[in-house]
């Protein structure tokens, strides 16, 4: 398997908004936190922490004076390393780092052979393996798909076991209950050691805010578990314009900043210096039908604005999308939506890109074929982010001494020295000219992707792992499962 490549950008981030506009968005976020505030439902500990920090706590509602939430966020690191169990897989979140990870949370899986169906543990394991084998994926993901063949209260154990044994890249743990977060941390400690995790982030927890302005005790409780363990917390409001927030991009951006700052602030109250990523999951809606839409100009503008706002807050930023789409098949619409969203995400300097591969049907489905199509686009974009080298070597005056006017450069020494790596090479089997493509069965890109993922899984070999650590992990999973009755909802 090739090592992960291109984890840093070498081109400047595009900046959409000027200082006046950014300051107005930040002022509006302060107004929201002073006027509306954030509810913490069922989490007395969080309320006590904010009360001790000087916020105005009334019942379960917390309000902040202008600038107060931002001040609490100030201890969060601007960048940090997220360690893989293989040191070669360690990545940087913040600065010029770029981290791509697969889709998250889909209850369905699909492929051209078996169609759309409920995802299983085998599907989860397959996508972890594919992510491990993919140089364009820097991260193993989290709940890549929901293994619905495993009881709800036990599936986090199997997913953690998969991340820790089938891959050696960074990963996410469970957040669906505080005790599941504790299980995830305990299993990571078996692999990395508790002392290492006291000093370094090796995993992440995805904490979604119930926009508008609600933290339930499941999310805030899981947040506090990860923060107390010094592991990375990803704070992600989820705002669909017209439903969880106003319809305008500016309003969605300001509300996301407001909600995100409260989550970041809570991590710092639990443990100052805790590594954190401010993110978002936002989209537009078809206001006639109520269906979600992705890759739209309005959503992309929010993505651009949030990259700037996150940098000004001083924390790494997670994208609002990635290669997202509402399409139901890995077709032209799917790729058009995805590429539109991905360009806005990458060009504006996002540090961590979720849903970078596999997403279909508004996130309900992970598609094996779209995973490969998305990987191909990820690879091309990562190559572009490296920029253009202008030097004597790349201008290659000697090539012009080898050929004259009207001659080609295919056999020059410069071409021969660089042909293998000069251009990004697609992951998909070459379709060839029309006649060759037609004679081979006129295969679509999705059909060629189908061959690719099957070939990858056939070639998969797991990373090395200590037999004793693996045995300890398996024993922990078995014991925890035996101590719980199955719960299917």
SEMIKE-195250 format. One line per field, with one value per residue (C-alpha): z, x, y; chain. Coordinates in steps of 0.02 Angstrom, whole numbers, plus 50000, padded with zeros to 5 digits. Each point is the difference from the previous one (the first is absolute). Layout:
REM residues N
c3 <- [Z / ...]
c1 <- [X / ...]
c2 <- [Y / ...]
chain <- [A / ...]
END
This chain:
REM residues 489
c3 <- [50000 / 49954 / 50146 / 50026 / 49895 / 49986 / 50175 / 49985 / 49881 / 49910 / 49923 / 50095 / 50061 / 49907 / 50110 / 49958 / 50125 / 50049 / 50176 / 50012 / 49953 / 50116 / 50147 / 49968 / 50001 / 50163 / 50077 / 49950 / 50077 / 50163 / 49990 / 49980 / 50151 / 50106 / 49944 / 49961 / 50086 / 50003 / 50093 / 50086 / 50029 / 50139 / 50030 / 50169 / 49993 / 49842 / 50077 / 50155 / 49895 / 49905 / 50158 / 50080 / 49845 / 50019 / 49867 / 50039 / 50041 / 50016 / 50016 / 49857 / 49895 / 49993 / 49932 / 49972 / 50004 / 49835 / 49977 / 50150 / 49906 / 49885 / 50151 / 50076 / 49832 / 50003 / 50085 / 49857 / 49892 / 49827 / 49935 / 50067 / 49944 / 49986 / 50022 / 49905 / 50079 / 49854 / 50022 / 49811 / 50004 / 50127 / 49930 / 50048 / 50029 / 49979 / 49912 / 49821 / 50041 / 49900 / 50062 / 49893 / 50076 / 49933 / 50026 / 50171 / 50071 / 49852 / 50048 / 49822 / 49884 / 49813 / 49854 / 49822 / 50038 / 50153 / 49993 / 50151 / 50165 / 50186 / 50040 / 50096 / 50101 / 49844 / 49906 / 50140 / 49999 / 49810 / 50000 / 50138 / 49893 / 49844 / 50096 / 50068 / 49824 / 49925 / 49998 / 49979 / 50166 / 50148 / 50131 / 50034 / 50039 / 50137 / 49975 / 49816 / 49988 / 50139 / 50020 / 50030 / 50020 / 50169 / 50151 / 50021 / 50172 / 49941 / 49824 / 50059 / 50067 / 49832 / 49910 / 50117 / 49980 / 49811 / 50003 / 50116 / 49912 / 49816 / 49978 / 50079 / 49955 / 50120 / 50038 / 50095 / 50152 / 50053 / 50063 / 50009 / 50190 / 50129 / 50051 / 49817 / 49990 / 50155 / 49917 / 49846 / 50104 / 50099 / 49841 / 49928 / 50162 / 49975 / 49833 / 50036 / 50189 / 50124 / 50024 / 49814 / 49991 / 50145 / 49888 / 49823 / 49903 / 49915 / 49969 / 49976 / 50058 / 49888 / 50104 / 49907 / 50066 / 49984 / 49906 / 50039 / 50166 / 50092 / 50075 / 50063 / 50142 / 49883 / 49896 / 50139 / 50109 / 49863 / 49966 / 50181 / 49996 / 49851 / 50065 / 50172 / 49912 / 49897 / 49838 / 49854 / 50003 / 49835 / 50034 / 49856 / 49994 / 49870 / 49914 / 49848 / 49940 / 50025 / 50130 / 50138 / 49956 / 49883 / 49813 / 49962 / 49993 / 50114 / 50136 / 49990 / 50014 / 50151 / 50089 / 49967 / 50075 / 50153 / 50033 / 49961 / 50121 / 50143 / 49966 / 49987 / 50160 / 50094 / 49949 / 50070 / 50163 / 50021 / 49954 / 49942 / 49848 / 49945 / 49810 / 49910 / 49823 / 49961 / 49863 / 49923 / 49903 / 49898 / 49842 / 49909 / 49976 / 49858 / 50081 / 49889 / 50045 / 50161 / 49930 / 50035 / 49863 / 49994 / 49905 / 49977 / 49985 / 50164 / 50100 / 49921 / 50051 / 50180 / 49988 / 49938 / 50137 / 50140 / 49947 / 50027 / 50162 / 50071 / 49962 / 50088 / 50150 / 50002 / 49984 / 49860 / 49889 / 49939 / 49835 / 49988 / 49865 / 49901 / 49851 / 50048 / 49891 / 50007 / 49848 / 50020 / 49885 / 49958 / 49845 / 49921 / 50126 / 50144 / 49935 / 49950 / 50175 / 50080 / 49896 / 50025 / 50188 / 50005 / 49903 / 50121 / 50146 / 49941 / 49923 / 50157 / 50116 / 50097 / 50109 / 50014 / 49864 / 50055 / 49878 / 49872 / 49926 / 49979 / 50045 / 49909 / 50031 / 50120 / 50109 / 50017 / 49892 / 49980 / 49823 / 49958 / 49823 / 50051 / 50130 / 49857 / 49892 / 50147 / 50038 / 49823 / 50019 / 50171 / 49925 / 49862 / 50121 / 50119 / 49856 / 49951 / 50178 / 49984 / 49880 / 49856 / 50018 / 49894 / 49991 / 49877 / 50016 / 49954 / 49863 / 49927 / 49872 / 49951 / 49926 / 49867 / 49953 / 49964 / 49885 / 49866 / 49942 / 49951 / 50095 / 50156 / 50173 / 50037 / 49988 / 50082 / 50153 / 50109 / 49947 / 50024 / 50174 / 50058 / 49899 / 50141 / 50121 / 49890 / 50001 / 50117 / 49942 / 50019 / 50111 / 49873 / 49864 / 49839 / 49889 / 49844 / 49835 / 49956 / 49897 / 50136 / 50134 / 49896 / 49963 / 50187 / 50042 / 50007 / 50187 / 50096 / 50129 / 50136 / 49921 / 49990 / 50182 / 50044 / 49935 / 50094 / 50175 / 49979 / 49946 / 50150 / 50126 / 49919 / 50025 / 50179 / 50131 / 50179 / 50083 / 50129 / 50177 / 50161 / 50028 / 50186 / 49970 / 49875 / 50123 / 50138 / 49886 / 49949 / 50181 / 50050 / 49863 / 50047 / 50185 / 49972 / 49884 / 50122 / 50136 / 49902 / 49934 / 49817 / 49962 / 49823 / 50016]
c1 <- [50000 / 50066 / 50024 / 49880 / 50057 / 49974 / 49944 / 50049 / 49944 / 50129 / 49881 / 49916 / 49822 / 49869 / 49920 / 49820 / 49964 / 50088 / 50034 / 49837 / 49892 / 50093 / 49986 / 49813 / 49976 / 50098 / 49898 / 49839 / 50062 / 50031 / 49825 / 49927 / 50093 / 49950 / 49818 / 49957 / 50137 / 50022 / 49896 / 50086 / 49862 / 50030 / 50184 / 50018 / 50190 / 50011 / 49887 / 50111 / 50156 / 49927 / 49930 / 50172 / 50075 / 49885 / 49869 / 49818 / 49912 / 49810 / 49927 / 50076 / 50036 / 50176 / 50030 / 50164 / 50055 / 50074 / 50173 / 49984 / 49983 / 50145 / 50108 / 49967 / 50047 / 50171 / 50088 / 49959 / 50153 / 50011 / 50072 / 50045 / 50055 / 49873 / 50102 / 49977 / 50060 / 50119 / 50100 / 50006 / 49811 / 50006 / 49922 / 49992 / 49835 / 50020 / 50129 / 50014 / 49946 / 49867 / 49918 / 49875 / 49886 / 49857 / 49813 / 49921 / 49840 / 49910 / 49876 / 50001 / 50134 / 49988 / 50094 / 49957 / 49989 / 49887 / 49914 / 49951 / 49979 / 50025 / 50185 / 50083 / 50158 / 50080 / 49962 / 50074 / 50158 / 50011 / 49997 / 50131 / 50109 / 49972 / 50042 / 50157 / 50055 / 49963 / 50142 / 49872 / 49916 / 50103 / 49877 / 49902 / 49839 / 49876 / 49830 / 50038 / 49838 / 49883 / 50019 / 49816 / 50023 / 50082 / 49896 / 50002 / 50081 / 50140 / 50045 / 50122 / 50111 / 50010 / 50031 / 50142 / 50076 / 49992 / 50084 / 50139 / 50039 / 49955 / 50087 / 50141 / 49936 / 49916 / 49817 / 49846 / 49921 / 49819 / 49896 / 49827 / 50008 / 50130 / 50034 / 50034 / 50121 / 50087 / 50008 / 50078 / 50131 / 50039 / 50029 / 50111 / 50101 / 50031 / 50078 / 50093 / 50021 / 49915 / 50157 / 50016 / 49819 / 50026 / 50122 / 49938 / 49838 / 49977 / 49812 / 49853 / 49821 / 49866 / 49886 / 49846 / 49899 / 49812 / 49981 / 49931 / 50090 / 49975 / 50127 / 49920 / 50084 / 50058 / 50104 / 50062 / 50036 / 50102 / 50089 / 50054 / 50065 / 50113 / 50057 / 50043 / 50105 / 50091 / 49933 / 49941 / 49821 / 49918 / 49859 / 49875 / 49839 / 49879 / 49903 / 49890 / 49955 / 49814 / 49980 / 50132 / 50045 / 49951 / 50016 / 50138 / 50184 / 50054 / 49877 / 50051 / 50184 / 49972 / 49890 / 50127 / 50138 / 49894 / 49952 / 50174 / 50083 / 49893 / 50053 / 50183 / 49983 / 49931 / 50151 / 50115 / 49905 / 50017 / 50184 / 50091 / 50105 / 49892 / 50020 / 49841 / 49936 / 49859 / 49891 / 49830 / 49880 / 49894 / 49898 / 49863 / 49824 / 49879 / 49876 / 49860 / 50021 / 50102 / 50134 / 50183 / 50114 / 50190 / 50140 / 49894 / 50075 / 49923 / 50068 / 50171 / 50002 / 49969 / 50144 / 50115 / 49948 / 50020 / 50179 / 50043 / 49902 / 50083 / 50173 / 49956 / 49937 / 50167 / 49945 / 50008 / 49847 / 49898 / 49908 / 49813 / 49991 / 50130 / 49941 / 49817 / 49847 / 49814 / 50014 / 49940 / 50129 / 50185 / 49956 / 50032 / 49892 / 50093 / 50169 / 49944 / 49933 / 50153 / 50131 / 49914 / 49999 / 50177 / 50077 / 49927 / 50061 / 50177 / 50036 / 49952 / 50120 / 49896 / 50111 / 49893 / 49882 / 49864 / 49894 / 50141 / 49955 / 49847 / 49855 / 49833 / 49817 / 50029 / 50109 / 49878 / 50109 / 50184 / 50033 / 50148 / 50008 / 49985 / 50135 / 50120 / 49939 / 50023 / 50173 / 50050 / 49945 / 50084 / 50164 / 49989 / 49957 / 50139 / 50121 / 49937 / 50020 / 50187 / 50009 / 50119 / 50187 / 50087 / 50186 / 50138 / 49959 / 49816 / 50032 / 50126 / 50098 / 50095 / 49842 / 49997 / 50178 / 49944 / 49854 / 49970 / 49845 / 49860 / 50072 / 49925 / 50075 / 49951 / 50176 / 50097 / 50105 / 49890 / 49840 / 50081 / 50060 / 49830 / 49867 / 49951 / 49955 / 49974 / 49810 / 49866 / 49947 / 49818 / 49953 / 49873 / 50044 / 50036 / 49845 / 50107 / 49936 / 49817 / 50025 / 50101 / 49875 / 49853 / 50079 / 50035 / 49815 / 49977 / 50030 / 49950 / 50116 / 49895 / 50023 / 50187 / 49999 / 49910 / 50148 / 50121 / 49928 / 49985 / 50182 / 50053 / 49910 / 50074 / 50174 / 49972 / 50128 / 49977 / 50132 / 50112 / 49936 / 50066 / 49914 / 49983 / 49919 / 49880 / 49956 / 49970 / 49886 / 49900 / 49984 / 49939 / 49868 / 49942 / 49988 / 49908 / 49875 / 49969 / 49960 / 49858 / 49832 / 49972 / 49914 / 49939 / 49943]
c2 <- [50000 / 50172 / 50121 / 50144 / 50146 / 50188 / 50044 / 50183 / 50136 / 50105 / 50126 / 50143 / 49983 / 50101 / 50134 / 50041 / 50139 / 50161 / 50061 / 50099 / 49851 / 49880 / 50120 / 50017 / 49811 / 49988 / 50141 / 49913 / 49837 / 50093 / 50074 / 49826 / 49934 / 50150 / 50001 / 49819 / 49902 / 49811 / 49871 / 49854 / 49875 / 49875 / 50044 / 50084 / 49983 / 50105 / 50132 / 50007 / 50022 / 50146 / 50078 / 49991 / 50081 / 50151 / 49962 / 50041 / 49836 / 50000 / 49827 / 49901 / 50154 / 50075 / 50175 / 50091 / 50180 / 50060 / 49924 / 49885 / 49836 / 50046 / 50039 / 49829 / 49920 / 50085 / 49854 / 49880 / 49961 / 50076 / 49838 / 49829 / 49828 / 49860 / 49843 / 49839 / 49838 / 49996 / 50162 / 50020 / 50028 / 50143 / 50158 / 50183 / 50087 / 50187 / 50108 / 49936 / 49823 / 49909 / 49840 / 49905 / 49868 / 49893 / 50022 / 49987 / 49930 / 49919 / 49862 / 49930 / 49935 / 49974 / 49925 / 49956 / 49814 / 49999 / 50168 / 50103 / 49908 / 50024 / 50009 / 49859 / 49979 / 49926 / 50161 / 50102 / 49894 / 50011 / 50190 / 50006 / 49886 / 50106 / 50160 / 49918 / 49952 / 50172 / 50128 / 50139 / 49954 / 50058 / 49941 / 49841 / 50094 / 49962 / 49920 / 49978 / 49904 / 49942 / 49811 / 49971 / 49811 / 50036 / 50060 / 50189 / 49994 / 49884 / 50053 / 50135 / 49861 / 49912 / 50164 / 50048 / 49827 / 50023 / 50170 / 49940 / 49836 / 50021 / 50169 / 50098 / 50174 / 50124 / 49963 / 50056 / 49918 / 49984 / 50146 / 49924 / 49989 / 50056 / 49819 / 49956 / 50144 / 49928 / 49828 / 50079 / 50091 / 49843 / 49899 / 50136 / 49998 / 49814 / 50038 / 50163 / 50000 / 50116 / 50105 / 50033 / 50055 / 50120 / 50094 / 49965 / 49990 / 49831 / 50004 / 50117 / 50012 / 50078 / 50111 / 50062 / 50146 / 49985 / 50162 / 50122 / 50024 / 49835 / 49880 / 49839 / 49907 / 49860 / 50119 / 50114 / 49848 / 49916 / 50164 / 50010 / 49821 / 50033 / 50169 / 49929 / 49867 / 50133 / 49928 / 50104 / 50063 / 50048 / 50123 / 50002 / 50099 / 49929 / 50139 / 49977 / 50174 / 50032 / 49862 / 50009 / 50179 / 50141 / 49972 / 50124 / 49946 / 50142 / 49950 / 49816 / 50048 / 50112 / 49873 / 49862 / 50106 / 50039 / 49821 / 49936 / 50120 / 49936 / 49821 / 50050 / 50100 / 49849 / 49895 / 50133 / 50012 / 49811 / 50001 / 50157 / 49962 / 49852 / 49980 / 50048 / 50023 / 50120 / 49932 / 50008 / 49896 / 50118 / 49989 / 50089 / 49935 / 49996 / 50118 / 49934 / 49816 / 50005 / 49883 / 50033 / 50063 / 49991 / 50083 / 50156 / 50175 / 50056 / 49852 / 50024 / 50183 / 49948 / 49876 / 50139 / 50120 / 49872 / 49960 / 50183 / 50014 / 49844 / 50065 / 50164 / 49903 / 49909 / 49818 / 49872 / 49993 / 49853 / 50019 / 50016 / 49870 / 49909 / 49897 / 50009 / 49977 / 49965 / 49885 / 49821 / 49919 / 50027 / 50098 / 50169 / 50093 / 49918 / 50052 / 50175 / 50034 / 49923 / 50087 / 50169 / 49977 / 49932 / 50144 / 50128 / 49895 / 49975 / 50170 / 50097 / 49911 / 49875 / 49891 / 49843 / 49942 / 49881 / 49900 / 50010 / 49830 / 49889 / 50114 / 49980 / 50040 / 50144 / 49890 / 49855 / 49888 / 49958 / 49941 / 49891 / 50068 / 50181 / 49970 / 49961 / 50145 / 50118 / 49930 / 50041 / 50181 / 50011 / 49945 / 50129 / 50140 / 49953 / 50007 / 50172 / 50062 / 49971 / 50146 / 50033 / 49992 / 50132 / 49962 / 49966 / 49815 / 50022 / 50128 / 49876 / 50100 / 49843 / 49924 / 50135 / 49954 / 49821 / 50041 / 50128 / 50094 / 49883 / 49850 / 49922 / 49983 / 49820 / 49931 / 50141 / 49958 / 50112 / 49909 / 49830 / 50049 / 50064 / 49909 / 49881 / 50140 / 50152 / 49993 / 49937 / 49827 / 49950 / 49854 / 49939 / 49875 / 50095 / 50005 / 50028 / 50071 / 49979 / 49842 / 49914 / 50054 / 49939 / 49831 / 49977 / 50019 / 50189 / 50003 / 50155 / 50079 / 49918 / 49829 / 50025 / 50058 / 49839 / 49901 / 50111 / 49979 / 49813 / 49991 / 50105 / 49891 / 49844 / 50073 / 50063 / 49951 / 50063 / 50108 / 49920 / 49995 / 49927 / 49831 / 50035 / 50170 / 49925 / 49862 / 50130 / 50100 / 49847 / 49945 / 50174 / 49998 / 49825 / 50043 / 50164 / 49917 / 49858 / 50126 / 50082 / 49940 / 50038 / 50165 / 50027 / 50181]
chain <- [A / A / A / A / A / A / A / A / A / A / A / A / A / A / A / A / A / A / A / A / A / A / A / A / A / A / A / A / A / A / A / A / A / A / A / A / A / A / A / A / A / A / A / A / A / A / A / A / A / A / A / A / A / A / A / A / A / A / A / A / A / A / A / A / A / A / A / A / A / A / A / A / A / A / A / A / A / A / A / A / A / A / A / A / A / A / A / A / A / A / A / A / A / A / A / A / A / A / A / A / A / A / A / A / A / A / A / A / A / A / A / A / A / A / A / A / A / A / A / A / A / A / A / A / A / A / A / A / A / A / A / A / A / A / A / A / A / A / A / A / A / A / A / A / A / A / A / A / A / A / A / A / A / A / A / A / A / A / A / A / A / A / A / A / A / A / A / A / A / A / A / A / A / A / A / A / A / A / A / A / A / A / A / A / A / A / A / A / A / A / A / A / A / A / A / A / A / A / A / A / A / A / A / A / A / A / A / A / A / A / A / A / A / A / A / A / A / A / A / A / A / A / A / A / A / A / A / A / A / A / A / A / A / A / A / A / A / A / A / A / A / A / A / A / A / A / A / A / A / A / A / A / A / A / A / A / A / A / A / A / A / A / A / A / A / A / A / A / A / A / A / A / A / A / A / A / A / A / A / A / A / A / A / A / A / A / A / A / A / A / A / A / A / A / A / A / A / A / A / A / A / A / A / A / A / A / A / A / A / A / A / A / A / A / A / A / A / A / A / A / A / A / A / A / A / A / A / A / A / A / A / A / A / A / A / A / A / A / A / A / A / A / A / A / A / A / A / A / A / A / A / A / A / A / A / A / A / A / A / A / A / A / A / A / A / A / A / A / A / A / A / A / A / A / A / A / A / A / A / A / A / A / A / A / A / A / A / A / A / A / A / A / A / A / A / A / A / A / A / A / A / A / A / A / A / A / A / A / A / A / A / A / A / A / A / A / A / A / A / A / A / A / A / A / A / A / A / A / A / A / A / A / A / A / A / A / A / A / A / A / A / A / A / A / A / A / A / A / A / A / A / A / A / A / A / A / A / A / A / A / A / A / A / A / A / A / A / A / A / A / A / A / A / A / A / A / A / A / A / A / A / A / A / A / A / A / A / A / A]
END
